[in-house]
Each structure stands twice: as structure tokens, then as C-alpha cells.
Amino acid sequence: MTRRNNSNRRRRRIRAVQVGHSQARDSKQAVPGRNEEGLYYALDLGGTNFRVLRVQLGGKDGGIISQEFAEVSIPPNLMVGTSDALFDYIAAELGKFVAQENQPPARQRELGFTFSFPVMQTSIASGNLIKWTKGFSIDDAVGQDIVAELTEAIQRQGLDMHVTALVNDTVGTLAGGRYENNNVIAAIILGTGTNAAYVERAQAIPKWHGPLPNSGEMVINMEWGNFRSSHLPLTEYDYALDAESLNPGEQIFEKIISGMYLGDIVRRVLCKMAEEAFFFGDDVPPKLRVPFMLRTPDMSAMHHDSSADLNVVGSKLKNIFEISDTSLQVRKVVVEICNIVATRGARLSAAGILGILKKLGKDTMSDGEGQKSVIAMDGGLYEHYTEYSKCLENTLKELVGEDVSESIIIEHSNDGSGIGAALLAASHSQVDG
């Protein structure tokens, strides 16, 4: 199996999206071709951070000429506040980014909006929020047109900008991936949350009753984070985490494989060990009982600690939980727990990818010599948690076998969802560039 890095990738959000290479201005929901040109913006909101991007497209021969971005953390209080407060904050940061333009455009700016939460999409540039995930809980936004909420905030900032495309991050990554490489068959997001999308033959979609696209293909947004099965290896820690979450009973697959939750699963195991086995002494450290006290980046840092006395593990336990003077034996156990939790998540992610390959008939050897199947991957968990991504790739190789794995390429699509949103904004541009 081959792993490649590529900075250009993207995807889009609705259940089924036409795939084609038309100029797209008059098609329903076409994936970008290579005819788009001009300056376009993207806003990527999918977790505890959001990104704003500026992309210069050069048309058929130029491709992506340049791209700039800024990443902004969302204050925790805004994740559980009001819709106006959240979108005013986002629009203000977008305004700061726009102000850095070297040469303001002669026409209204156009923006692709990546919104990585469940939405009932009503058109290319409108959709009503079904529910929040990934730690967000803003009641007055549920059921509202999320593009209208953003547009009103943009107007309050006095920005001359129009949202031309509402995009799901996974479908955007897929769209951007195929912009660069027609062998991209699927996109997977593994970050704060998780999702997957893949390219399907339109005739294989029984729910589709509209006219078939010219290409004969459509993009399926799986929303696989909400997958639940009696076969999933759930533990008492998973059930407890789910019961105490903002969305009990939902996003079960996401809660055992994605970055929002892995660190808290480790914390819950350590807390149980402290309560029942006096793992950290006679008393249970109070901060060990605080939900989400251990973030997945800190879990990753402990898991990757290669120092002889596991200094990183010791400092994390001290700084996060105020647990001092831990022995090397205790630190080794902590690393092993991180390994167990990360390995389970990575192997389940690989199993999900295998399901897509099986659906497309790509899990066995075919007659097509040299035909590659490219999977575009994006998200901070995959990008930064090396042990997790290595385990995922090794597991997929194990599942499909050595021979088939040679035809599967996992390509890191850094900023894939943001680039894809800008491309989709361009392909659905409402003004002539």
C-alpha cells in the first residue's frame, strides 16, 4: 500500500452528488472540472477550530495557482452559546483574513462553506442543520438554514461576500481529490469527528429517482460516524462516555475512533484503575474524574514518548492531572492503554474503509493492470497521530492482502476540505469571472 502527501484535495456535502467534468454553471451539483479560474474563498467549520482559505485558480492549464489560509480556535463558550455569537465571531475572523488581500477583486467575493455537521441540504447553497456533533450544542441554530445564519453575520460585518456552495467536508475532500486525480474513489475524514464519502455508479443507488448524471457516477456521503452495530466492540467506558455526552445514542462509531473522544476513553480507563486498583496511590486524583480533561493530542504525545524514562508521560500526568512522582512502571502502563485505545480506533477505521472497497469491488484483484484506487485522507487525527495512521494503513493492508494493497494508495489531502469548498464555490459561481 502506498501513502502519498498532497496539499490539494476536497469534497462536498449531500447524500448524492453528481460527478462530472462540465463547466458546472448550469448543472445541478457537479464536481469541479478544471475550467474554473479567479480568486475564491472557503470557510471550513468542522470542529474546535475553523479555517479560512483564499485560493487562486488558473483555469484549464493553471490549476491551483496559490492558496493561503488562517486557522482559528473557537472559544469553548461559543460552542454552547447562541447562533449569532458563533457566526459573528467567525465572520469577524473572516473579515480580518479578507483584509489581507493584496488586490481586492473587481467583483463580489464568492465563498464555499464547508460545514461538517448533519444538514438537510435543500440546494447547492442552503441547508438546515439537523443536529450538532463534536461537542457543539447551540439550540437556536438547529433547524435553521446554516448558510443564512452565516450570510447574516457576514452582512453585519459589512463584507461584500456571497456564499455560493454549502459543502460537507468529506464530499469536498473527494471533489478536490478528483480535481487532481481521477483515480480517487473515496475520501475519509479522521479529525475531531469522522466521516466518509465515495464515488458510486448512479445505477447502484436505489434511493435515487432523478435523471442520471452524464458521467453515470454520484458521490455518496455516508455520515459513517453515526454507524452503530451490535458487532462494534463497545466497552463500559464507551457506554459511560456516550451516556454523558451531548448526544447520547448518536455518533457511536465516531465516539470510538475519532479525535474528540479517544483521549477521554483513556482518562476513563485510568480513572477506573485509580478507583479499583489504587493505580495512582490511595486517593483518586480529582482531575482524573473531569470529562475531557485528557485531550487526544496529549494522549498522542504520551503514546509517542520514546525517552528511556518516559519523561513526556510523566510531565503530562503532572501537568494535566496533578499526578506527581509516577514510577516508570506506571508510565509504561499508561502508554499501553493509549496504544490499546488508539489501535482499536485505527483498526475499526480500516474496517470501515474495507467496507467501501468491498462495495465498489476494489477489495480483490481485477483484470485492470495498473489500475490504482486512491483514498484521500484528511483530518488532524490522521495527520498528527502517527501511531494511529500507521496502524490504520497496516490493518488495511492486512485485510485486503499484499497483492491488492499494491493497488491502493492512501493520499494525505492536507486542507482537502477547504480547497474543495473553494473549488465548488468556483464551479457554482454566480458571476462571470
ABEGO torsion letter per residue (X at the ends): XBBBBBABBBBBBBABBBBBABAGAABABBBBBAABBEBBBBBBBABABBBBBBBBBAEAAAEBABBBBBBBBBBAAAAABBAAAAAAAAAAAAAAAAAABABBBABBBBBBBBBBBBBBBABAABBBBABBBGGBBBAAABGBBAAAAAAAAAAAAGBBBBBABBBBAAAAAAAAAAAABAABABBBBBBABBBBBBBBBAAABAABABBBBAAGBBBBBAGAAABBBAABBBBAAAAAAAAABABBGBGAAAAAABAAAAAAAAAAAAAAAAAAAGAAEABBBAAAABBGABBAAAAAAAAABABAAGAAAAAAAAAAAGBBGBBAAAAAAAAAAAAAAAAAAAAAAAAAAAAAAAAAGAABBBABBGBBBBBBBBEAAAAABAAAAAAAAAAAAAAAEAAAAAABBBBBBBGAAAAAAAAAAAAABABBX
